[in-house]
């Protein structure tokens, strides 16, 4: 397995569409998925490949000189809990360090929603050092509370380059 920065917009769209459409438990709203595909094609973007097969990706949205967001990340379900997300987050942390970004955020489905898939997502981000900031009950609609999680990127950050 290896990680590669993807620069071409068309390739970013192909990768994100393939992965997100394969994760309907997380990305089951077609309009939202299409927005992720379109928007992420213009952002810093990395993919994890295994023998030329893409198994995960991450796109980072920089908000200011000090802050960025994990705009979207997806890993094929067969590869969950195998260190792929950790590799992608390691690349994200490296990007932040290189750019002097000290604050990173991610938005995910809040705890008041009973979805077990998103419970795993929140646990992953917590393991990656993110803390709960606030719940935005109207951003995605009342039925889908948005939990904003944040993380400080320390200049002494240990960057993870390999899985597990």
Rosetta silent file (secondary structure, phi, psi, omega in degrees, C-alpha in Angstrom):
SEQUENCE: XXXXXXXXXXXXXXXXXXXXXXXXXXXXXXXXXXXXXXXXXXXXXXXXXXXXXXXXXXXXXXXXXXXXXXXXXXXXXXXXXXXXXXXXXXXXXXXXXXXXXXXXXXXXXXXXXXXXXXXXXXXXXXXXXXXXXXXXXXXXXXXXXXXXXXXXXXXXXXXXXXXX
SCORE:     score description
SCORE:     0.000 S_00000001
   1 L     0.000  143.243  176.440    0.000    0.000    0.000 S_00000001
   2 E  -147.777  159.892 -179.330    1.130    3.507   -0.720 S_00000001
   3 E  -110.512  141.732 -176.664   -0.245    7.025   -0.560 S_00000001
   4 E  -138.794  136.456  173.947   -0.172    9.411   -3.485 S_00000001
   5 E   -76.816  130.896 -179.873   -1.074   13.073   -3.899 S_00000001
   6 L  -104.488  127.318 -176.170   -3.635   13.403   -6.706 S_00000001
   7 L  -107.302  -31.263 -174.645   -3.456   16.619   -8.696 S_00000001
   8 L   -80.206  124.341 -177.236   -5.765   16.137  -11.673 S_00000001
   9 H   -54.710  -43.165 -178.677   -9.362   17.229  -10.998 S_00000001
  10 H   -62.212  -40.790  179.658  -10.869   14.529  -13.215 S_00000001
  11 H   -68.789  -39.880  176.526   -8.990   11.780  -11.373 S_00000001
  12 H   -57.700  -44.916  179.665  -10.045   13.213   -8.002 S_00000001
  13 H   -62.437  -42.911 -179.972  -13.678   13.056   -9.112 S_00000001
  14 H   -61.713  -45.878 -178.468  -13.344    9.446  -10.290 S_00000001
  15 H   -64.515  -51.598 -176.024  -11.733    8.367   -7.028 S_00000001
  16 H   -64.366  -40.490  179.469  -14.121   10.182   -4.712 S_00000001
  17 H   -62.274  -47.510 -179.141  -17.225    9.089   -6.640 S_00000001
  18 H   -59.304  -47.301 -176.218  -16.162    5.425   -6.660 S_00000001
  19 H   -71.011  -47.751 -176.393  -15.345    5.334   -2.964 S_00000001
  20 H   -65.589  -38.968  177.917  -18.254    7.434   -1.687 S_00000001
  21 H   -67.098  -21.671  176.485  -20.850    5.580   -3.760 S_00000001
  22 L   -85.707    2.515 -179.825  -19.494    2.366   -2.240 S_00000001
  23 L  -124.306   59.940 -174.586  -20.215    3.689    1.268 S_00000001
  24 L   -63.427  -23.747  178.614  -24.012    4.198    1.262 S_00000001
  25 L   -68.246  -23.826  179.847  -24.264    3.900    5.064 S_00000001
  26 L  -105.994  -37.161 -174.455  -22.188    7.079    5.318 S_00000001
  27 L  -124.291   62.884 -174.712  -22.813    8.808    1.990 S_00000001
  28 L   -95.253    0.942  179.111  -26.357    7.803    1.108 S_00000001
  29 L  -103.269  106.668 -173.589  -27.701   11.179   -0.008 S_00000001
  30 H   -53.401  -40.096 -179.225  -26.872   11.486   -3.723 S_00000001
  31 H   -64.200  -41.328  179.118  -26.957   15.310   -3.771 S_00000001
  32 H   -67.255  -42.443  178.921  -24.526   15.519   -0.843 S_00000001
  33 H   -60.321  -44.064 -179.712  -22.243   12.907   -2.378 S_00000001
  34 H   -63.881  -36.666  176.944  -22.150   14.823   -5.642 S_00000001
  35 H   -64.402  -42.537  176.524  -21.282   18.015   -3.765 S_00000001
  36 H   -60.450  -44.198 -179.362  -18.378   16.220   -2.050 S_00000001
  37 H   -60.359  -49.838 -177.438  -17.179   14.899   -5.419 S_00000001
  38 H   -66.020  -50.670 -175.703  -17.315   18.315   -7.102 S_00000001
  39 H   -65.883  -42.621 -176.415  -15.899   20.396   -4.253 S_00000001
  40 H   -68.117  -18.551 -179.311  -13.099   18.001   -3.312 S_00000001
  41 L   -69.299  -11.529  178.801  -11.821   17.994   -6.910 S_00000001
  42 L  -110.616   15.149 -176.211  -10.456   21.498   -6.270 S_00000001
  43 L  -118.575  162.817  169.634   -8.774   20.734   -2.946 S_00000001
  44 E   -55.719  134.470 -165.923   -5.526   19.125   -1.788 S_00000001
  45 E  -148.493  131.665  177.568   -6.295   15.414   -2.207 S_00000001
  46 E  -128.570  150.299  177.235   -4.499   12.138   -1.413 S_00000001
  47 E  -130.458  147.305  172.729   -5.376    8.532   -2.178 S_00000001
  48 E  -101.960  128.970 -178.451   -4.203    5.234   -0.751 S_00000001
  49 E  -121.652  149.010  173.901   -3.597    2.596   -3.400 S_00000001
  50 E  -131.744  112.260 -177.981   -2.944   -1.102   -3.283 S_00000001
  51 L    49.860   52.305  177.397   -1.627   -2.541   -6.540 S_00000001
  52 L    69.510    3.065  177.856   -3.109    0.361   -8.556 S_00000001
  53 E  -101.671  124.468  179.857   -6.507   -0.079   -6.856 S_00000001
  54 E   -76.706  129.811 -178.875   -7.706    2.957   -4.886 S_00000001
  55 E  -120.208   -8.762  177.686   -8.946    2.009   -1.428 S_00000001
  56 E  -170.357  161.565  178.641   -9.259    5.376    0.304 S_00000001
  57 E  -154.803  164.527  174.906   -8.889    9.126   -0.065 S_00000001
  58 E  -145.622  142.500  175.397   -8.936   12.410    1.819 S_00000001
  59 E  -126.403  134.846 -176.174   -9.556   15.999    0.710 S_00000001
  60 E  -113.310  130.531  176.943   -8.520   18.994    2.805 S_00000001
  61 E  -106.419  117.967  178.326  -10.211   22.382    2.730 S_00000001
  62 E   -89.322  122.844 -177.914   -8.026   25.228    3.941 S_00000001
  63 L   -91.362  -34.412 -178.736  -10.131   27.954    5.567 S_00000001
  64 L  -157.189 -177.146  178.746   -7.376   30.368    6.553 S_00000001
  65 L   -67.228  -17.479 -176.905   -3.631   30.460    7.115 S_00000001
  66 L  -110.827  -12.706 -171.549   -4.225   28.858   10.522 S_00000001
  67 E  -137.292  143.583  177.023   -7.169   26.498   10.000 S_00000001
  68 E  -141.530  173.031 -177.610   -8.225   23.645    7.731 S_00000001
  69 E  -137.635  140.728  166.875  -10.890   20.989    7.600 S_00000001
  70 E   -74.026   97.518 -174.605  -11.029   17.331    6.694 S_00000001
  71 E   -68.259  -47.107  176.343  -13.603   18.119    4.018 S_00000001
  72 E  -156.649  143.453  176.502  -14.253   14.503    3.077 S_00000001
  73 E  -144.645  139.613  177.137  -12.568   11.176    3.678 S_00000001
  74 E  -147.056  142.063  176.995  -13.596    7.707    2.607 S_00000001
  75 E  -132.926  131.088  178.815  -12.116    4.233    2.871 S_00000001
  76 L   -51.973  138.446 -171.788  -13.625    1.186    1.206 S_00000001
  77 H   -58.744  -34.650  178.510  -15.500   -0.764    3.847 S_00000001
  78 H   -63.143  -16.741 -177.476  -13.443   -3.952    3.347 S_00000001
  79 H  -106.590    6.257  177.446  -10.406   -1.913    4.417 S_00000001
  80 L   -63.481  147.770  178.597  -11.851   -0.371    7.579 S_00000001
  81 L    62.632   29.914  177.762   -9.759   -0.886   10.738 S_00000001
  82 L  -121.231   14.267  176.132   -6.635   -1.716    8.717 S_00000001
  83 L    89.829    2.017 -178.090   -4.752    1.562    9.217 S_00000001
  84 H   -69.332  -46.368  177.573   -5.845    3.263    5.971 S_00000001
  85 H   -59.999  -39.335  177.824   -7.649    6.114    7.726 S_00000001
  86 H   -63.425  -40.313  176.476   -4.636    6.579    9.959 S_00000001
  87 H   -61.944  -45.570 -179.154   -2.386    6.835    6.874 S_00000001
  88 H   -64.146  -42.209  178.107   -4.691    9.439    5.343 S_00000001
  89 H   -65.819  -35.880  176.661   -4.829   11.452    8.562 S_00000001
  90 H   -59.553  -41.027  177.883   -1.027   11.276    8.760 S_00000001
  91 H   -67.537  -38.073  176.787   -0.838   12.885    5.323 S_00000001
  92 H   -62.483  -46.251  179.185   -3.360   15.496    6.428 S_00000001
  93 H   -61.752  -40.906  178.706   -1.296   16.321    9.523 S_00000001
  94 H   -62.127  -44.624  176.800    1.836   16.582    7.368 S_00000001
  95 H   -56.519  -47.301 -179.741    0.032   18.961    4.986 S_00000001
  96 H   -61.372  -45.275  179.263   -1.035   21.107    7.958 S_00000001
  97 H   -61.269  -44.080 -179.457    2.482   21.164    9.383 S_00000001
  98 H   -62.998  -32.633 -177.796    3.974   22.096    5.997 S_00000001
  99 H   -92.819   -3.034 -177.754    1.481   24.963    5.616 S_00000001
 100 L    75.670   18.600  178.772    1.797   26.205    9.213 S_00000001
 101 L   -78.725  130.537 -177.490   -1.833   25.269    9.929 S_00000001
 102 L  -111.014  -13.185 -179.277   -2.414   24.757   13.637 S_00000001
 103 E  -126.198  131.279 -178.892   -6.145   24.006   13.820 S_00000001
 104 E  -127.058  136.293  177.484   -7.948   21.197   12.040 S_00000001
 105 E  -125.013  161.667  173.182  -11.659   20.470   12.115 S_00000001
 106 E  -144.837  146.183  176.176  -13.950   17.726   10.883 S_00000001
 107 E  -113.024  135.062  178.685  -17.733   17.577   10.701 S_00000001
 108 E  -147.171  173.031 -178.874  -19.584   14.334   11.310 S_00000001
 109 E   -70.170  131.410 -176.324  -23.005   13.141   12.416 S_00000001
 110 L   -67.736  162.424 -175.964  -23.675   13.999   16.083 S_00000001
 111 L   -65.606  -23.983 -178.675  -24.082   11.529   18.912 S_00000001
 112 L   -70.037  -14.522  175.560  -27.807   12.159   19.325 S_00000001
 113 L   -87.962  131.470 -172.892  -28.318   10.316   16.027 S_00000001
 114 L   -78.959    7.668 -175.518  -28.339    6.536   16.646 S_00000001
 115 L   -61.303  120.384 -177.163  -26.411    5.553   13.487 S_00000001
 116 H   -71.099  -28.569  179.022  -23.856    2.850   14.426 S_00000001
 117 H   -65.724  -42.381  179.610  -21.665    3.614   11.402 S_00000001
 118 H   -74.350  -22.696  172.550  -21.161    7.187   12.526 S_00000001
 119 H   -61.891  -40.038  177.045  -20.470    5.991   16.082 S_00000001
 120 H   -66.934  -39.253  178.637  -17.417    4.251   14.557 S_00000001
 121 H   -61.614  -47.179  178.978  -16.538    7.429   12.649 S_00000001
 122 H   -61.833  -40.920  178.832  -16.630    9.529   15.827 S_00000001
 123 H   -62.765  -39.199  177.991  -14.505    6.929   17.648 S_00000001
 124 H   -61.866  -49.945 -178.199  -11.943    7.059   14.817 S_00000001
 125 H   -64.328  -36.524  176.444  -11.651   10.853   14.950 S_00000001
 126 H   -61.913  -42.864  178.109  -11.411   10.758   18.741 S_00000001
 127 H   -62.266  -30.301  179.244   -8.561    8.242   18.400 S_00000001
 128 L   -83.058    3.741  174.342   -6.894   10.675   15.953 S_00000001
 129 L    98.239    5.714  179.456   -6.934   13.368   18.661 S_00000001
 130 L   -79.260  147.171  177.775  -10.065   15.323   17.750 S_00000001
 131 E  -120.925  151.559  178.421  -12.240   16.819   20.504 S_00000001
 132 E   -69.208  131.983  175.078  -15.898   17.802   20.385 S_00000001
 133 E  -103.541  -59.571 -179.860  -16.425   21.517   19.785 S_00000001
 134 E  -162.329  164.517  174.842  -20.158   21.928   19.173 S_00000001
 135 E  -110.429  126.353  177.328  -23.251   20.458   17.591 S_00000001
 136 E  -102.567  102.275 -171.935  -24.894   22.463   14.826 S_00000001
 137 L   -75.343  -15.009 -176.976  -28.470   21.209   14.809 S_00000001
 138 L  -111.926   -8.770 -177.088  -29.576   23.075   11.681 S_00000001
 139 L   -57.811  -48.553 -179.985  -26.567   22.834    9.314 S_00000001
 140 L  -107.078    9.569 -177.089  -27.633   19.477    7.852 S_00000001
 141 L    99.547  153.144 -175.558  -31.222   19.607    9.112 S_00000001
 142 L   -59.119  -30.386 -179.128  -32.687   18.722   12.492 S_00000001
 143 L   -76.486  -13.147 -177.314  -32.670   14.981   11.703 S_00000001
 144 L  -130.725   75.388 -178.025  -28.901   15.063   11.049 S_00000001
 145 L   -62.658  132.287 -177.764  -27.124   16.980   13.814 S_00000001
 146 E   -94.696  116.816  175.082  -23.637   18.064   12.739 S_00000001
 147 E   -91.816  122.831  175.226  -20.895   17.493   15.304 S_00000001
 148 E   -97.098  124.454  178.060  -17.886   19.750   14.777 S_00000001
 149 E  -116.703  146.098 -177.970  -14.678   18.242   16.141 S_00000001
 150 E  -129.815  161.572  179.364  -11.363   20.078   16.344 S_00000001
 151 E  -150.876  138.064  173.816   -7.723   19.247   16.814 S_00000001
 152 E   -87.003  132.640  177.455   -4.605   21.267   17.480 S_00000001
 153 L  -100.010  109.840 -177.481   -1.714   20.401   15.178 S_00000001
 154 L   -82.829  141.170  179.159    1.474   20.567   17.197 S_00000001
 155 L   -64.689  -13.955  176.809    4.737   21.389   15.426 S_00000001
 156 L   -97.057   13.893 -177.469    6.175   18.305   17.172 S_00000001
 157 L   -53.231  134.363  173.453    3.481   16.106   15.607 S_00000001
 158 L   -88.103  114.067 -176.406    4.553   12.562   14.836 S_00000001
 159 L   -86.010  127.247 -179.981    3.438   12.007   11.273 S_00000001
 160 L   -88.471  122.388 -179.290    2.145    8.526   10.492 S_00000001
 161 L  -108.475  -19.896 -178.490    3.238    7.348    7.035 S_00000001
 162 L  -122.789  158.039  178.967    2.343    3.666    7.212 S_00000001
 163 L   -64.252  158.045  179.698   -0.760    1.802    8.324 S_00000001
 164 L    38.617    0.000    0.000   -1.204    0.555   11.923 S_00000001
